[in-house]
Amino acid sequence: MSRKTYEKYQHIDKVFDRLEAMIISKQDRENLRKDYFYLNDFHRQNYEALLLYYGDASENPLMDGACYILGIPEIFEKLNIFDYTVPLDFVFDNGELSESFKSIDVFYQYLIAAALEVSDVQIFKPSGFAMGMNHWNITHMKLFWQYTAIIRLEAL
């Protein structure tokens, strides 16, 4: 049985309300992270470990968001992230897309590309954001929405 369109819109509205509440909230970040959307416990644990390793993430929302994305188990497990100075360094190898990046599921490649585009680094044409909008399922969208909430915590 599929949900009716209005039910889907209601669900999406609730997601946006939750994300907006995160942005507006004055909670400390550690407590705020407990309410983030995670694929599973491994995603949360990987993200927390990355925040410890990349200590600058607490002061740099773009690095914090990159840690959230890299914490996705399917990405985290393909990399030895501790070899990289900043979280998204693994994407390139001598100016070309790395084999590690290419080995990641294409939908996660779009997510990583969209994150890089925030810093004016475009690796796909059309953009990772455009490809994601055309191909992501609701879980990928939730990951992207959470990423945007993380990098815009200081929006208000």
C-alpha positions as CSV (number, residue, x, y, z in Angstrom):
1,M,0.0,0.0,0.0
2,S,1.5,3.3,-1.0
3,R,1.1,6.6,0.9
4,K,-1.0,9.3,-0.6
5,T,0.8,12.4,-1.8
6,Y,-0.5,14.6,1.0
7,E,0.9,12.1,3.5
8,K,4.3,12.4,1.9
9,Y,4.1,16.2,2.0
10,Q,3.2,16.0,5.7
11,H,6.2,13.8,6.4
12,I,8.5,16.1,4.4
13,D,7.1,19.1,6.3
14,K,7.9,17.3,9.6
15,V,11.5,16.7,8.5
16,F,12.0,20.3,7.6
17,D,10.4,21.4,10.9
18,R,12.9,19.2,12.7
19,L,15.8,20.5,10.8
20,E,14.7,24.1,11.3
21,A,14.4,23.4,15.1
22,M,18.0,22.1,15.0
23,I,19.3,25.3,13.4
24,I,17.3,27.6,15.8
25,S,18.0,25.5,18.9
26,K,20.5,26.9,21.4
27,Q,21.5,23.5,22.6
28,D,25.1,22.6,22.8
29,R,26.3,20.8,19.7
30,E,26.9,17.5,21.5
31,N,23.3,17.3,22.7
32,L,22.1,18.6,19.3
33,R,24.0,15.7,17.5
34,K,21.9,13.2,19.4
35,D,18.9,14.3,17.3
36,Y,20.6,14.1,13.9
37,F,19.5,11.7,11.3
38,Y,21.8,8.7,11.1
39,L,21.6,5.7,8.9
40,N,22.4,3.5,11.9
41,D,24.6,3.5,15.1
42,F,27.7,2.9,13.0
43,H,27.1,6.2,11.2
44,R,26.7,8.0,14.5
45,Q,29.9,6.4,15.9
46,N,31.9,7.0,12.8
47,Y,30.8,10.7,12.8
48,E,31.7,11.2,16.4
49,A,35.2,9.6,15.9
50,L,35.8,11.8,12.9
51,L,34.9,14.9,14.9
52,L,37.5,13.9,17.4
53,Y,40.1,13.3,14.8
54,Y,39.4,16.5,12.8
55,G,39.3,18.7,15.9
56,D,38.8,21.8,13.7
57,A,35.3,20.5,12.8
58,S,33.9,22.1,16.0
59,E,34.7,25.5,14.7
60,N,34.3,24.8,11.0
61,P,30.7,23.9,9.8
62,L,31.9,22.7,6.4
63,M,34.4,20.3,8.0
64,D,31.7,19.2,10.5
65,G,29.3,18.5,7.6
66,A,32.1,16.6,5.7
67,C,32.6,14.5,8.8
68,Y,28.9,13.7,8.9
69,I,29.0,12.5,5.3
70,L,32.3,10.5,5.7
71,G,30.7,8.8,8.7
72,I,28.3,7.0,6.5
73,P,29.4,3.4,6.9
74,E,29.5,2.6,3.1
75,I,32.0,5.6,2.7
76,F,33.9,5.3,6.0
77,E,34.7,1.6,5.4
78,K,36.2,2.2,2.0
79,L,38.7,4.7,3.3
80,N,41.6,5.1,5.7
81,I,40.3,8.6,6.5
82,F,43.1,9.1,8.9
83,D,45.5,9.5,6.0
84,Y,43.9,12.8,5.0
85,T,44.5,16.3,6.4
86,V,40.9,17.3,5.7
87,P,37.9,15.0,5.4
88,L,37.3,15.3,1.6
89,D,40.9,15.1,0.5
90,F,40.3,11.5,-0.5
91,V,38.2,12.6,-3.5
92,F,41.3,13.5,-5.5
93,D,44.6,11.8,-6.3
94,N,47.1,13.9,-8.3
95,G,44.3,16.1,-9.6
96,E,42.1,13.3,-10.7
97,L,39.2,11.5,-9.0
98,S,40.7,8.9,-6.8
99,E,40.0,5.2,-7.1
100,S,38.6,5.3,-3.5
101,F,36.1,7.9,-4.5
102,K,35.1,6.0,-7.7
103,S,34.5,2.8,-5.6
104,I,31.8,4.5,-3.6
105,D,28.1,4.0,-4.5
106,V,27.2,6.7,-7.1
107,F,24.4,8.1,-5.0
108,Y,27.0,8.8,-2.2
109,Q,29.3,10.2,-4.9
110,Y,26.6,12.8,-5.7
111,L,26.3,13.6,-2.0
112,I,30.0,14.2,-1.7
113,A,30.0,16.2,-4.9
114,A,27.2,18.4,-3.6
115,A,29.2,19.0,-0.4
116,L,32.3,20.0,-2.4
117,E,30.1,22.4,-4.5
118,V,29.5,24.4,-1.4
119,S,33.2,25.3,-1.6
120,D,33.1,25.9,-5.3
121,V,34.6,22.6,-6.2
122,Q,32.6,21.0,-9.0
123,I,33.6,17.5,-10.0
124,F,30.5,16.5,-12.1
125,K,28.6,18.2,-14.9
126,P,25.7,18.4,-14.3
127,S,26.5,19.0,-10.7
128,G,26.3,16.5,-7.9
129,F,23.4,18.5,-6.4
130,A,21.5,18.3,-9.7
131,M,22.3,14.6,-10.1
132,G,21.2,13.9,-6.5
133,M,18.0,15.8,-6.9
134,N,17.2,13.6,-9.9
135,H,18.2,10.3,-8.4
136,W,18.3,10.3,-4.6
137,N,15.7,8.3,-2.6
138,I,14.2,9.7,0.6
139,T,17.1,8.3,2.7
140,H,19.7,10.1,0.6
141,M,17.6,13.3,0.8
142,K,17.5,13.0,4.6
143,L,21.3,12.7,4.6
144,F,21.6,15.8,2.4
145,W,19.1,17.8,4.5
146,Q,20.9,16.9,7.7
147,Y,24.2,17.9,6.0
148,T,22.7,21.3,5.1
149,A,21.4,21.8,8.7
150,I,24.9,21.0,10.0
151,I,26.7,23.5,7.8
152,R,24.1,26.2,8.4
153,L,23.9,25.9,12.2
154,E,24.9,29.5,12.5
155,A,22.3,30.7,9.9
156,L,20.2,32.6,12.4
